[in-house]
Amino acid sequence: GQKQRVAIARALANDPQIILADEPTGNLDSKSADEAVEILHNLNKRGVTIIMVTHNLNLIKYSHRVLWMKDGLVEKEVEQNVK
């Protein structure tokens, strides 16, 4: 969990316009995961593009566009409004 928090902080240090996040909450406890998601959500509201890969279906509510993939192919795509 600590390494993941450091990686997130390091990624944000350069004020990026795009963040690629591979399972950003995977090794975090629930409190830290909620904090990380809130940070990413706030960055997105400020115009930062977040491209995230996750198995955590709870994160869908933060996503403007969701792609479900199977065997390397897009199986389903959904676009939604996020506040």
VMD Tcl script that builds the backbone (N, CA, C; Angstrom):
set m [mol new atoms 249]
animate dup $m
set s [atomselect $m all]
$s set {name element resname resid chain x y z} {
  {N N GLY 1 A 0.801 -1.198 0.000}
  {CA C GLY 1 A 0.000 0.000 0.000}
  {C C GLY 1 A 0.843 1.262 0.000}
  {N N GLN 2 A 1.918 1.255 0.812}
  {CA C GLN 2 A 2.776 2.439 0.902}
  {C C GLN 2 A 3.424 2.742 -0.446}
  {N N LYS 3 A 3.905 1.714 -1.137}
  {CA C LYS 3 A 4.526 1.917 -2.452}
  {C C LYS 3 A 3.519 2.503 -3.437}
  {N N GLN 4 A 2.283 2.056 -3.351}
  {CA C GLN 4 A 1.250 2.557 -4.259}
  {C C GLN 4 A 0.955 4.029 -3.976}
  {N N ARG 5 A 0.897 4.405 -2.704}
  {CA C ARG 5 A 0.663 5.808 -2.352}
  {C C ARG 5 A 1.808 6.681 -2.853}
  {N N VAL 6 A 3.037 6.201 -2.711}
  {CA C VAL 6 A 4.203 6.952 -3.194}
  {C C VAL 6 A 4.151 7.086 -4.713}
  {N N ALA 7 A 3.774 6.021 -5.403}
  {CA C ALA 7 A 3.681 6.064 -6.867}
  {C C ALA 7 A 2.635 7.080 -7.317}
  {N N ILE 8 A 1.516 7.146 -6.624}
  {CA C ILE 8 A 0.473 8.120 -6.960}
  {C C ILE 8 A 1.000 9.532 -6.742}
  {N N ALA 9 A 1.643 9.768 -5.607}
  {CA C ALA 9 A 2.202 11.094 -5.321}
  {C C ALA 9 A 3.243 11.485 -6.361}
  {N N ARG 10 A 4.099 10.557 -6.729}
  {CA C ARG 10 A 5.137 10.824 -7.729}
  {C C ARG 10 A 4.507 11.167 -9.083}
  {N N ALA 11 A 3.455 10.453 -9.442}
  {CA C ALA 11 A 2.784 10.705 -10.721}
  {C C ALA 11 A 2.149 12.093 -10.758}
  {N N LEU 12 A 1.697 12.580 -9.619}
  {CA C LEU 12 A 1.023 13.873 -9.565}
  {C C LEU 12 A 1.990 15.042 -9.443}
  {N N ALA 13 A 3.238 14.781 -9.086}
  {CA C ALA 13 A 4.215 15.833 -8.805}
  {C C ALA 13 A 4.480 16.745 -9.999}
  {N N ASN 14 A 4.379 16.228 -11.210}
  {CA C ASN 14 A 4.690 17.021 -12.401}
  {C C ASN 14 A 3.472 17.673 -13.034}
  {N N ASP 15 A 2.345 17.692 -12.333}
  {CA C ASP 15 A 1.117 18.311 -12.818}
  {C C ASP 15 A 0.753 17.814 -14.219}
  {N N PRO 16 A 0.552 16.500 -14.375}
  {CA C PRO 16 A 0.306 15.925 -15.706}
  {C C PRO 16 A -1.077 16.280 -16.251}
  {N N GLN 17 A -1.204 16.244 -17.561}
  {CA C GLN 17 A -2.501 16.437 -18.211}
  {C C GLN 17 A -3.216 15.107 -18.429}
  {N N ILE 18 A -2.441 14.012 -18.426}
  {CA C ILE 18 A -2.993 12.660 -18.583}
  {C C ILE 18 A -2.368 11.767 -17.522}
  {N N ILE 19 A -3.192 10.971 -16.858}
  {CA C ILE 19 A -2.705 9.998 -15.878}
  {C C ILE 19 A -3.157 8.616 -16.325}
  {N N LEU 20 A -2.201 7.707 -16.448}
  {CA C LEU 20 A -2.498 6.306 -16.743}
  {C C LEU 20 A -2.440 5.556 -15.420}
  {N N ALA 21 A -3.558 4.996 -14.992}
  {CA C ALA 21 A -3.647 4.357 -13.679}
  {C C ALA 21 A -4.038 2.886 -13.836}
  {N N ASP 22 A -3.109 2.008 -13.520}
  {CA C ASP 22 A -3.348 0.562 -13.608}
  {C C ASP 22 A -3.653 0.043 -12.210}
  {N N GLU 23 A -4.909 -0.282 -11.954}
  {CA C GLU 23 A -5.364 -0.750 -10.631}
  {C C GLU 23 A -4.882 0.195 -9.522}
  {N N PRO 24 A -5.249 1.488 -9.592}
  {CA C PRO 24 A -4.719 2.459 -8.631}
  {C C PRO 24 A -5.114 2.211 -7.179}
  {N N THR 25 A -6.153 1.424 -6.944}
  {CA C THR 25 A -6.584 1.159 -5.567}
  {C C THR 25 A -6.318 -0.282 -5.148}
  {N N GLY 26 A -5.672 -1.046 -6.000}
  {CA C GLY 26 A -5.514 -2.482 -5.798}
  {C C GLY 26 A -4.863 -2.908 -4.497}
  {N N ASN 27 A -3.830 -2.201 -4.055}
  {CA C ASN 27 A -3.103 -2.608 -2.851}
  {C C ASN 27 A -3.353 -1.684 -1.667}
  {N N LEU 28 A -4.405 -0.882 -1.746}
  {CA C LEU 28 A -4.679 0.081 -0.685}
  {C C LEU 28 A -5.812 -0.397 0.210}
  {N N ASP 29 A -5.750 0.013 1.486}
  {CA C ASP 29 A -6.882 -0.254 2.370}
  {C C ASP 29 A -8.038 0.637 1.912}
  {N N SER 30 A -9.228 0.376 2.399}
  {CA C SER 30 A -10.414 1.065 1.878}
  {C C SER 30 A -10.350 2.581 2.079}
  {N N LYS 31 A -9.829 3.042 3.201}
  {CA C LYS 31 A -9.735 4.490 3.448}
  {C C LYS 31 A -8.768 5.138 2.464}
  {N N SER 32 A -7.595 4.546 2.291}
  {CA C SER 32 A -6.611 5.088 1.350}
  {C C SER 32 A -7.124 5.013 -0.083}
  {N N ALA 33 A -7.831 3.938 -0.419}
  {CA C ALA 33 A -8.393 3.793 -1.763}
  {C C ALA 33 A -9.411 4.895 -2.030}
  {N N ASP 34 A -10.280 5.164 -1.062}
  {CA C ASP 34 A -11.269 6.232 -1.219}
  {C C ASP 34 A -10.587 7.582 -1.416}
  {N N GLU 35 A -9.517 7.832 -0.657}
  {CA C GLU 35 A -8.779 9.089 -0.785}
  {C C GLU 35 A -8.128 9.199 -2.163}
  {N N ALA 36 A -7.534 8.117 -2.647}
  {CA C ALA 36 A -6.886 8.124 -3.962}
  {C C ALA 36 A -7.907 8.383 -5.062}
  {N N VAL 37 A -9.054 7.740 -4.977}
  {CA C VAL 37 A -10.103 7.925 -5.983}
  {C C VAL 37 A -10.622 9.358 -5.945}
  {N N GLU 38 A -10.778 9.914 -4.769}
  {CA C GLU 38 A -11.248 11.295 -4.650}
  {C C GLU 38 A -10.245 12.266 -5.275}
  {N N ILE 39 A -8.958 12.019 -5.071}
  {CA C ILE 39 A -7.920 12.851 -5.694}
  {C C ILE 39 A -8.019 12.764 -7.214}
  {N N LEU 40 A -8.112 11.551 -7.746}
  {CA C LEU 40 A -8.220 11.378 -9.196}
  {C C LEU 40 A -9.488 12.037 -9.733}
  {N N HIS 41 A -10.581 11.894 -9.017}
  {CA C HIS 41 A -11.855 12.492 -9.436}
  {C C HIS 41 A -11.745 14.018 -9.483}
  {N N ASN 42 A -11.142 14.611 -8.459}
  {CA C ASN 42 A -10.976 16.066 -8.431}
  {C C ASN 42 A -10.052 16.546 -9.545}
  {N N LEU 43 A -8.989 15.793 -9.815}
  {CA C LEU 43 A -8.107 16.143 -10.928}
  {C C LEU 43 A -8.871 16.109 -12.244}
  {N N ASN 44 A -9.709 15.097 -12.421}
  {CA C ASN 44 A -10.493 14.984 -13.644}
  {C C ASN 44 A -11.451 16.162 -13.788}
  {N N LYS 45 A -12.057 16.593 -12.686}
  {CA C LYS 45 A -12.960 17.740 -12.733}
  {C C LYS 45 A -12.217 19.011 -13.130}
  {N N ARG 46 A -10.892 19.052 -12.887}
  {CA C ARG 46 A -10.068 20.212 -13.268}
  {C C ARG 46 A -9.486 20.070 -14.671}
  {N N GLY 47 A -9.870 19.011 -15.386}
  {CA C GLY 47 A -9.448 18.883 -16.771}
  {C C GLY 47 A -8.371 17.858 -17.058}
  {N N VAL 48 A -7.887 17.162 -16.040}
  {CA C VAL 48 A -6.879 16.123 -16.250}
  {C C VAL 48 A -7.582 14.862 -16.751}
  {N N THR 49 A -7.044 14.272 -17.806}
  {CA C THR 49 A -7.593 13.029 -18.343}
  {C C THR 49 A -7.068 11.857 -17.528}
  {N N ILE 50 A -7.957 10.996 -17.076}
  {CA C ILE 50 A -7.581 9.803 -16.318}
  {C C ILE 50 A -7.956 8.585 -17.151}
  {N N ILE 51 A -6.975 7.757 -17.454}
  {CA C ILE 51 A -7.225 6.482 -18.125}
  {C C ILE 51 A -6.893 5.409 -17.101}
  {N N MET 52 A -7.911 4.670 -16.685}
  {CA C MET 52 A -7.746 3.736 -15.578}
  {C C MET 52 A -8.159 2.326 -15.982}
  {N N VAL 53 A -7.355 1.367 -15.564}
  {CA C VAL 53 A -7.682 -0.048 -15.714}
  {C C VAL 53 A -7.966 -0.573 -14.316}
  {N N THR 54 A -9.115 -1.218 -14.137}
  {CA C THR 54 A -9.455 -1.729 -12.810}
  {C C THR 54 A -10.453 -2.877 -12.918}
  {N N HIS 55 A -10.464 -3.684 -11.882}
  {CA C HIS 55 A -11.484 -4.718 -11.738}
  {C C HIS 55 A -12.535 -4.279 -10.715}
  {N N ASN 56 A -12.335 -3.103 -10.115}
  {CA C ASN 56 A -13.213 -2.593 -9.073}
  {C C ASN 56 A -14.419 -1.894 -9.708}
  {N N LEU 57 A -15.538 -2.570 -9.751}
  {CA C LEU 57 A -16.733 -2.022 -10.387}
  {C C LEU 57 A -17.295 -0.811 -9.657}
  {N N ASN 58 A -16.906 -0.594 -8.401}
  {CA C ASN 58 A -17.362 0.581 -7.662}
  {C C ASN 58 A -16.828 1.876 -8.262}
  {N N LEU 59 A -15.759 1.790 -9.058}
  {CA C LEU 59 A -15.167 2.989 -9.640}
  {C C LEU 59 A -15.890 3.459 -10.899}
  {N N ILE 60 A -16.822 2.663 -11.395}
  {CA C ILE 60 A -17.556 3.037 -12.607}
  {C C ILE 60 A -18.288 4.361 -12.419}
  {N N LYS 61 A -18.779 4.616 -11.223}
  {CA C LYS 61 A -19.559 5.840 -10.996}
  {C C LYS 61 A -18.736 7.109 -11.201}
  {N N TYR 62 A -17.401 7.000 -11.216}
  {CA C TYR 62 A -16.530 8.148 -11.444}
  {C C TYR 62 A -16.126 8.287 -12.907}
  {N N SER 63 A -16.571 7.388 -13.754}
  {CA C SER 63 A -16.069 7.303 -15.125}
  {C C SER 63 A -17.049 7.881 -16.137}
  {N N HIS 64 A -16.520 8.727 -17.017}
  {CA C HIS 64 A -17.327 9.285 -18.101}
  {C C HIS 64 A -17.542 8.247 -19.197}
  {N N ARG 65 A -16.554 7.403 -19.358}
  {CA C ARG 65 A -16.620 6.379 -20.412}
  {C C ARG 65 A -16.037 5.090 -19.849}
  {N N VAL 66 A -16.757 3.995 -20.043}
  {CA C VAL 66 A -16.325 2.696 -19.523}
  {C C VAL 66 A -16.264 1.706 -20.678}
  {N N LEU 67 A -15.149 1.013 -20.774}
  {CA C LEU 67 A -14.984 -0.044 -21.769}
  {C C LEU 67 A -14.786 -1.357 -21.030}
  {N N TRP 68 A -15.556 -2.364 -21.381}
  {CA C TRP 68 A -15.358 -3.707 -20.846}
  {C C TRP 68 A -14.590 -4.490 -21.903}
  {N N MET 69 A -13.515 -5.132 -21.473}
  {CA C MET 69 A -12.695 -5.878 -22.426}
  {C C MET 69 A -12.655 -7.353 -22.067}
  {N N LYS 70 A -12.546 -8.175 -23.091}
  {CA C LYS 70 A -12.400 -9.615 -22.909}
  {C C LYS 70 A -11.499 -10.122 -24.024}
  {N N ASP 71 A -10.484 -10.857 -23.642}
  {CA C ASP 71 A -9.540 -11.427 -24.605}
  {C C ASP 71 A -8.954 -10.361 -25.525}
  {N N GLY 72 A -8.687 -9.174 -24.958}
  {CA C GLY 72 A -8.051 -8.106 -25.715}
  {C C GLY 72 A -8.965 -7.317 -26.634}
  {N N LEU 73 A -10.252 -7.593 -26.600}
  {CA C LEU 73 A -11.210 -6.901 -27.464}
  {C C LEU 73 A -12.251 -6.167 -26.626}
  {N N VAL 74 A -12.690 -5.009 -27.121}
  {CA C VAL 74 A -13.753 -4.271 -26.443}
  {C C VAL 74 A -15.053 -5.032 -26.638}
  {N N GLU 75 A -15.647 -5.410 -25.517}
  {CA C GLU 75 A -16.884 -6.186 -25.534}
  {C C GLU 75 A -18.110 -5.285 -25.379}
  {N N LYS 76 A -17.933 -4.174 -24.640}
  {CA C LYS 76 A -19.052 -3.275 -24.355}
  {C C LYS 76 A -18.484 -1.894 -24.060}
  {N N GLU 77 A -19.239 -0.858 -24.423}
  {CA C GLU 77 A -18.822 0.517 -24.161}
  {C C GLU 77 A -20.019 1.312 -23.671}
  {N N VAL 78 A -19.816 2.106 -22.612}
  {CA C VAL 78 A -20.880 2.931 -22.046}
  {C C VAL 78 A -20.317 4.321 -21.783}
  {N N GLU 79 A -21.082 5.344 -22.161}
  {CA C GLU 79 A -20.735 6.717 -21.812}
  {C C GLU 79 A -21.801 7.228 -20.858}
  {N N GLN 80 A -21.356 8.020 -19.865}
  {CA C GLN 80 A -22.295 8.518 -18.868}
  {C C GLN 80 A -21.847 9.886 -18.377}
  {N N ASN 81 A -22.783 10.638 -17.819}
  {CA C ASN 81 A -22.466 11.931 -17.220}
  {C C ASN 81 A -22.037 11.710 -15.783}
  {N N VAL 82 A -20.945 12.348 -15.416}
  {CA C VAL 82 A -20.419 12.239 -14.053}
  {C C VAL 82 A -20.343 13.638 -13.479}
  {N N LYS 83 A -20.770 13.793 -12.245}
  {CA C LYS 83 A -20.711 15.114 -11.593}
  {C C LYS 83 A -19.447 15.277 -10.809}
}
mol reanalyze $m
mol bondsrecalc $m
mol representation Tube
mol addrep $m
